[in-house]
Structures are given as C-alpha cells and as structure tokens.
Amino acid sequence: MAASQFLAPQPGERILDLAAAPGGKTTHLAALMDHQGLLIANEIHPGRVWDLAQNLERCGVRNTAIVNSRPDQLATHFGAFFDRVLLDAPCSGEGMFRKSLSARQDWKPELVHSCALRQSAILSSAAQLVRPGGWLAYTTCTFAPEENEQVLDVFLNAHPEYNLLELPAVNGLASARSDWVSPPSKFPLNRAFRLWPHRLQGEGHFIAVLIKSPNAGSPQPPARSFTSRPPDPVSLDLFQTFWRQTMLGQPPGGMLHQSGSYLYLLPDGLPDLGGLKYIHPGWWLGVLRKGRFEPAHALALGMRNAQAQRVVKLSLDDPQIAAYLHGSSLPSPGENGWCLVTVDNYPLGWGKRSHATLKNAYPHGLRLIS
C-alpha cells in the first residue's frame, strides 16, 4: 500500500487508478480521499474487472466509477484531466516469487522484455492523463531493472515535462539504482524506491512518483459531464420510502442514476463515459423491483450502524456470524423491516426481519459453502 501513500490523494481531487484489479490500492486511495472527490478505477481484463468490482463493494467504496477500457482509449477520451494517476503496471512478477509458485513457473527472460515494452506504452498513455502540476505514480512488483529503472529512464527522456519527485525516506526502502541503466541514467533515479522483501515485511516492489510541470499546457476539462438518467417518479418514491423506513437522516446527496433496474449514486464531477466500457458508474445503491426497492450489498458496506434504524449487532466471537455468512436465517426479535447486520460495529450485510426471524440477504455468490 506504500504506492497509494506516496501518491497522497486528497479529498475532492480527481484520481485515476489505471490498472486497478484486484483493488487493494484502489480501496486505499478511496480511504485516503475519505470517499470525497472522483476516483476512476480502470481494469482492462474483462474477468478481473469483476473481481475489482466485488472488492470495492466489500470495502464500502462510495466515490468510484469502474471502467473496463484500454489506457490509450482513456488518454484519448479524458486527456490531461486527473490530479493524480496511479499505474501499478503489469510486470513479470519477480517480487512475488517468495509466495507464488505460478509466478516462478511463468517467468522467463522473454517475459521481462515483453513486460518492459508494454509498461512503456502504458506509461506513455498515463502521462497524457495527468493535468499540469499533477502527479503520476509508476509501480511494479518485480526486481528487473529492465522494468523499473530502465523504463523510467526511457520515459524521462521522452517526456521532459516530467520530473521525479523526491520522496521522504522510509526505513526499509532502498533507493533505485541509476547505475543499473546502461549507460548510467542522467536522471536522479535514486528518488525512486525499491522494496526488498529481506528488508521489510512484504514482497518485492518498485515505486516512483513523477510530477508534471505546471507549465505543460492547460488542464483539460471534460467535454461534458456524465449523462445521468434520473430515476422515474415511481422508482424514486420506492427508494425514498426504503430510506425513510430503514435509515436515519436524509438520503445521500448527489446525482442519482438509474440503469435498467439498478440505482446508483454518481461520484461528484463524473465526466462523460460515452464510448468507454464501464461496469458501475458510481456507488450501487440497490435494485428497483416491481413495487419495492432492494438495497445492494454495496450500500450496506458503505454505511455505519449509526445510520440505520434497525441494527443486528454481533460480536466477533458470535457463532451467528458463521450462520449468516452461510446464508442462514437468524432468530432476531424486534421491529420488522430491513436491518443492517454488523460485527463489532462494522457492517457485514443486510437482513430483513419478519416475525422475529432475520431473513438473510447476504449475496449468494459470497456465501460460505463449507
């Protein structure tokens, strides 16, 4: 998670995680932003993007649109729009050798070379997405200089508008090596860091943060905002009725968007996504059925128990947790209606109480089967 920390996103900024799956860095970015501002999480792989969506849902991320497009398409579509961009580049995975048999088995010299070419292409697209004065983090989980120092050297030669940011020294992090480029790099590559697994708890990584010159053109505003489809009056009434009967306080402020039967809350400042593939344009609130609104798991995980009228409070050692995660109904005396199930005050999911029984609403795809 050091990459997100060094990128230092601020609440209210526009952030892009360019190669986001499985989502660990994205969730960290969202937390550092306090879920305020715009966070776009992109993953090109059509299977891994759903893993990304699930992990963001489980962590209660609320200010994120999930996109499934190529980096060059994003660069053409958005231009120099983002305050900060994180590129955790696909790599040969040498830093994962200690814990991953498949990483060891898949490695070969040709893989390092092909990854370096791919990383340079993606990094060039990433450079186009950063506004003047913005930051770009380049990270890998490999040791190979061809994919780290050498990629940076090639990039800095091609992009004089960028300079390496001098990062604060942290125990356990070693400076990158300018002398591992041939001929030795003229750039201060020692401002980047290597994370060696024998020097700290964790696996092998490489982190560099680059800053774009404030004089490198003008920030590019989006051509237009995302075209929202507000819920129809009947659907809006169903959602508001659910909120009034289930939650405390007013519904979340912002732009509601209905896509088919799905209801979303769009992040602030979401630009037009037309022409791009995307999975979710914002925080998934729930599904509009005929005559009712069913809250999404993502809504539960983004809430706190103080926001719900009815809370089923479980402690960490409660055997009912296992029963709930297996999809079982629970005995639960109290007022009928939707309940937020929590463990030590952290949300776990929804249940609907009826006649002293809590009917389980934990997603079927997440339920334990053993």
C-alpha positions, -999 to 999 in steps of 0.1 A, spaced: 0 0 0 30 23 0 23 34 -35 -11 49 -26 5 66 4 33 82 -16 8 93 -43 -10 112 -14 -45 117 -30 -65 144 -13 -103 146 -6 -121 163 -35 -94 155 -61 -98 136 -94 -78 103 -92 -73 75 -117 -61 40 -109 -51 29 -143 -46 -9 -138 -67 -14 -107 -75 -51 -102 -78 -67 -78 -84 -34 -60 -62 -32 -29 -46 1 -40 -80 15 -51 -96 9 -17 -66 26 -1 -69 56 -24 -106 59 -16 -98 58 21 -71 84 18 -96 106 -1 -122 100 27 -145 89 -2 -147 126 -13 -139 135 -49 -138 114 -81 -119 81 -82 -120 61 -115 -108 25 -113 -99 10 -146 -91 -26 -154 -86 -38 -190 -91 -75 -183 -128 -84 -187 -127 -110 -160 -105 -92 -134 -127 -61 -136 -155 -80 -119 -130 -91 -91 -122 -54 -88 -159 -45 -85 -165 -71 -58 -136 -60 -37 -146 -23 -39 -181 -33 -29 -168 -53 1 -148 -24 13 -176 1 11 -160 24 -15 -185 51 -24 -169 76 -48 -157 53 -76 -166 46 -112 -153 12 -125 -141 13 -161 -130 -16 -184 -110 1 -212 -76 4 -227 -52 30 -213 -48 46 -248 -86 49 -251 -87 67 -217 -59 90 -228 -78 100 -259 -111 103 -241 -101 123 -210 -68 140 -219 -50 158 -191 -79 156 -166 -67 139 -134 -49 154 -104 -31 121 -97 -27 89 -116 -16 55 -103 -1 30 -127 6 -3 -110 20 -18 -142 16 -54 -153 50 -70 -148 70 -102 -147 61 -106 -110 96 -114 -97 87 -97 -64 61 -124 -58 85 -153 -62 86 -160 -25 48 -166 -22 37 -175 -57 46 -208 -74 29 -197 -106 50 -165 -107 81 -187 -105 69 -211 -131 58 -184 -156 90 -164 -155 114 -164 -185 137 -137 -199 114 -131 -228 86 -122 -203 108 -94 -188 114 -79 -222 78 -80 -233 66 -65 -200 91 -36 -203 77 -28 -238 42 -30 -225 49 -9 -195 65 19 -216 34 20 -238 10 22 -208 32 48 -190 31 70 -221 -7 68 -221 -7 75 -183 14 106 -189 -13 121 -211 -39 117 -184 -22 139 -158 -30 176 -155 -2 202 -154 12 201 -119 -3 167 -113 14 135 -100 19 101 -117 30 71 -97 47 42 -115 49 9 -96 57 -27 -103 61 -59 -82 93 -70 -99 130 -67 -93 141 -65 -130 159 -32 -138 145 -35 -174 110 -30 -160 119 -4 -133 149 19 -137 152 14 -175 115 20 -181 118 53 -161 149 63 -180 132 58 -214 101 77 -201 120 107 -188 140 110 -220 107 110 -240 88 133 -216 108 163 -205 77 178 -189 80 152 -161 105 151 -131 109 125 -104 95 137 -71 119 133 -41 100 111 -17 106 111 21 130 84 33 113 54 49 130 27 69 133 -5 49 130 12 15 162 13 -7 169 39 -34 166 29 -70 198 25 -89 208 49 -117 238 26 -125 215 -2 -134 208 16 -166 234 13 -194 248 39 -199 240 52 -164 210 74 -164 214 112 -163 182 114 -142 180 112 -104 165 77 -104 176 73 -68 145 93 -59 125 62 -67 124 33 -42 128 -4 -42 111 -25 -16 132 -56 -9 114 -85 9 145 -92 31 144 -56 44 108 -52 53 76 -72 59 61 -78 25 70 -87 -11 92 -70 -37 81 -37 -52 93 -6 -71 78 28 -66 84 61 -84 63 93 -83 67 118 -111 54 153 -112 42 171 -144 54 206 -149 28 232 -142 38 248 -175 30 217 -196 -2 231 -212 -35 236 -196 -57 212 -176 -82 196 -199 -118 198 -186 -141 170 -198 -161 178 -229 -193 172 -208 -205 156 -176 -218 121 -174 -254 120 -187 -274 108 -158 -308 91 -161 -326 101 -130 -350 75 -116 -385 78 -128 -410 92 -102 -422 57 -91 -387 44 -87 -376 75 -68 -406 71 -45 -397 35 -38 -361 44 -29 -372 73 -7 -397 51 10 -370 25 17 -347 52 31 -374 67 53 -383 33 67 -348 19 71 -322 47 75 -317 78 97 -313 112 83 -316 123 47 -307 102 16 -271 108 4 -268 140 -16 -257 139 -52 -269 127 -86 -289 96 -87 -287 75 -119 -309 46 -129 -295 20 -153 -322 -6 -160 -333 -18 -126 -300 -6 -109 -299 26 -89 -265 44 -84 -252 75 -67 -228 91 -91 -195 105 -77 -190 142 -78 -177 156 -111 -180 123 -130 -172 131 -167 -189 116 -197 -180 79 -201 -196 75 -236 -175 53 -258 -158 36 -229 -167 3 -214 -177 6 -178 -192 -17 -151 -205 6 -125 -207 44 -129 -209 50 -91 -220 36 -58 -245 9 -63 -274 16 -40 -298 -12 -49 -323 -28 -74 -357 -15 -83 -382 -43 -84 -419 -41 -92 -433 -23 -62 -402 -23 -40 -366 -13 -36 -340 -39 -26 -308 -25 -11 -275 -36 -26 -247 -52 -6 -226 -22 -16 -250 1 2 -247 -19 34 -209 -19 33 -208 18 27 -229 26 58 -223 28 95 -246 13 122 -255 48 134 -271 55 101 -296 25 103 -328 24 122 -325 -13 129 -291 -29 136 -284 -65 144 -252 -62 164 -229 -93 165 -196 -96 183 -166 -112 167 -169 -144 187 -207 -148 180 -214 -182 163 -242 -165 144 -217 -148 122 -208 -181 105 -245 -189 102 -251 -156 85 -222 -160 61 -235 -194 51 -268 -177 42 -289 -190 71 -318 -171 87 -312 -159 123 -335 -156 152 -340 -118 157 -368 -104 178 -377 -68 171 -393 -45 147 -400 -58 112 -381 -44 82 -346 -42 67 -318 -45 93 -281 -37 90 -260 -67 103 -228 -56 119 -198 -72 136 -182 -51 163 -199 -21 147 -186 -28 112 -212 -36 85 -215 -71 72 -246 -70 51 -284 -68 51 -312 -89 65 -349 -84 65 -367 -91 98 -401 -106 98 -419 -121 128 -387 -124 149 -367 -140 121 -340 -123 101 -342 -134 65 -307 -135 51 -298 -110 23 -261 -118 21 -252 -122 -16 -254 -158 -28 -220 -155 -46 -202 -146 -14 -218 -172 9 -196 -199 25 -202 -233 12 -184 -255 37 
